[in-house]
Amino acid sequence: MTENNWQKSWNCFVELLKKEIENGATSEELSEKLEGKQIRWEGVFNRLDTDEPTPNVGIALPEKIIKIPGMTFVEIGKIAPSINRESILEWTKIPLGSKIRFQATIGNRGPSPFLPITVDLLDSGRTLVMISFKEAIPIS
């Protein structure tokens, strides 16, 4: 399977997301299209949480603002992908604040009532975009 540009670039992913939302894609359609796809991006490793039932890491990506016609703007740039317990040792070797390359898969870890990608217009008028990532590992 060939990787698409958005799988290798956060900026390209944001552009794809914006275009899909502007074209009226629903959360269900976005999830169906992107769930299970692997990404390889760069970001700043800023948190390791191993005490949760589902261990996860914090990764800051370049913040992007998506302006969607008929909706408010959306600011995205921080993700918290879950990690497998087997990869915790790899993550502990990376100093917080380090720029890293990482790999993860779009989707929920285990059964979940939530879609992997949710785009909602809230009562407050703000737009909420949530994207779930799992099985994150640092890569060279």
N, C-alpha and C positions, 0 to 999 in steps of 0.2 A: 504494500500500500504506500503510495507516495504521500508525503506530507504537504499540506497546503501552506502558503506563506503565513497564514494566521497561526498555524501550529508552531511556527518558529519565531514569531514576532508579536509581542504584546500590542504594539501600535497597529499592526494589521488586524489583530483580533478585535480591537476596539472599533476599527473602521467597519469590519464585517458585522459586528453587533449593531452598530449604528444603522447601517444600510438595511439589515434585516428588520429592525424595529420600525424604521421609517416606512418600509414596505408592508407593514402591518402584521409581521410575524407574531404569533402568540407565544406565550411561555411554553406551551405544549409543543409547538412546532420547532422552536429554538432548541428545546431539550431533545426532541427526537433527532434533530439534525446533528447536534454536537455531542450528545452523551456518548461516553466511551472513547472519545478522541483524545489522543495524547498530545500534550503541549511540551515544548522545550523553550523556556524563556529565561531572561535575566532579571534579577531583582536584588533587593537588599534584605538579607536575612536579619530579622529583628526580634524574633521570639521563638522559644522552644517550650512547649507545654506538654509535659509527659504525665502530669497528674490527672488529666481528663480521662474519662472512660475511652474516648477516642483521642489519642495523642495528635497534636497538630503543631504546625509552625506558622509563624507570621512572616510574610514576605511583602515588602513594599515595592510596588512597580511605579513607573513614572505616572503621576496622576494625570488623568485625562478627563475632559469635560465633554459630554455628549449632549448636544442641543437637539431635542426632538420636537418637531412641529406639533403643536397641540398639547405638549407636555412640558413640564419644567425641565431644566437641565439636570443631568445626572453626572456626579463626580465619582469616578472609580479609580482605584489604584492600590488598594490593600486587599490581600487575600490571606486566607488561613486554611490551607489544604491539610487534610488529615494525612498522617504518616503511619506506616506499619511499625509495629514494635521492633521488628528486626532492623529497621533503619535508624533507630534512635542513636546508636553509637556513632554512626556517620555524622549525624547532625550535631552531636555534642563536640565534635572536633572543629567545628566552624565557629570562629569568633562572631559574636553578635555585631551587627553593623557591617559585615562583609558583603561585598557584591558577589553574587553567586549565579551560576547557571543551575537550573533545576528542571526536573521533569515531573509531570503530574498528569492525571487523567481527569477529564471533566465527568463529574458524576458524584453520586452519594456513596458513602461507604456503607454497605449493607442496605437492607430494606428501609425505606423512608417514605413518609407521607408527602414529602416535599419534592418538587421537580428540581432537577439539577440546575436549571436556569429559570429564574422567575423575574418578570418585569411587571410591576404593579404601579398603577396611579393611585396614590393614597388619598384619603379624604382631605388631608391638609393641602393637596395640590402638588405635593412632591412626588417624584418618581423614584421607586425603589428597584434596584437591580441586584439580584443575589445570584452568584454562581458558585456551585459546589465543586471542589476539586478533591481528589483522593490519591493515595499512594505516591505522595511527593517524595522524591529523592534528589540529593545534590548530584550533579554530574560535572565532569571535567570539560 
